[in-house]
Amino acid sequence: QKIKKVNPDTKVWVYRNLAKALPWFTDVREKLLDPTYNNWWFLKFKESGPYHMEPCTNMSGVNKCSIFYHDQEQTPHSPAQCTNGNCDCGGGKDNSEGIPCGEYLWDHRNVTLQKWLTNTFILGSGSSGTGLLNPAVDGFYIDDGWTNHSSGGGTQCNDYNTFGGVTEEDRYCAQDMGLNAGDVNNIYQGWQQSMALAHSTIVENNGFDWQLFHRATAPSKSSCAGWFRGSGKNYNNNQTALMFQYINLNDTQTEFEIDLASFLLIRGPYAWLGYGWNGCHSSWEYAYNDMLDMDFGEPKGAMTETTSGVFEREWSKVTVTMDCNKYQPSFKWVQT
């Protein structure tokens, strides 16, 4: 709301996870602690161990356990990351209602969960909530997901087993929950339904989320001409939003101009150019190129291939060209 007061045109998005039930969200933690819901909405550890992930914090004086499966990736967990004995979510030494901090998992095989995720977790509790019904919220970063197949042997739950699993969770999560291929596929199908319902509800309420973008990045030299004739042309002709990511974290000037030219050649009326997801690190610096401040005007038409391997598009203030034969962009500004 403070951001909107400074600039009402700024778009504000909030984080949601429809694969993982993260208990540092109060409304999620409340459901994890409520027996009216928790036996149906959350995946559980198998009935007996051994487990790769422990159900309990195993700390003297503050030991908390949960039958609901949770790993401790990207989580303040015991014993290394406890502060003054607070190793749980929603409680401390004197709060028996706390549960171990961890990444719990929604069980999307339950239709009532799918409805709650959309009607409450996404839409929120009205104008004072943190969902889309709050006029300060425009959209969502919806994180993680389920798969029902992989090549196997990977380092995470979704690619360790050939039958898939959930992303960015401990590789043995299916084993710790006693899930087989059929279980995972049913959860995957339910997650697909939850995502479809969330997407349609978000759009119906004039919101947006990043999965609704069509993503692209500039082609390599060897694929340049074929890409502009195929995928690039398709992007140019559709009306959906485009998320165009830079070639590298910190482009050289040449790489940036290839990115910019490719973006201007193919973009439709709804598009975004910038950095994609680069992991959780605080030391990276995201460079800003001065060409982003230039006014290119409005497109006068679609991209055309003027000669073999040379692609051009006229804007009201500049003609943008990408010569795939030389792998070289150019910007010819209109003289005023």
Summary of the structure (lengths in Angstrom):
residues: 336
radius of gyration: 24.0
end to end distance: 41.8
largest distance: 76.9
contacts: 1006
relative contact order: 0.10
helix: 29%
strand: 21%
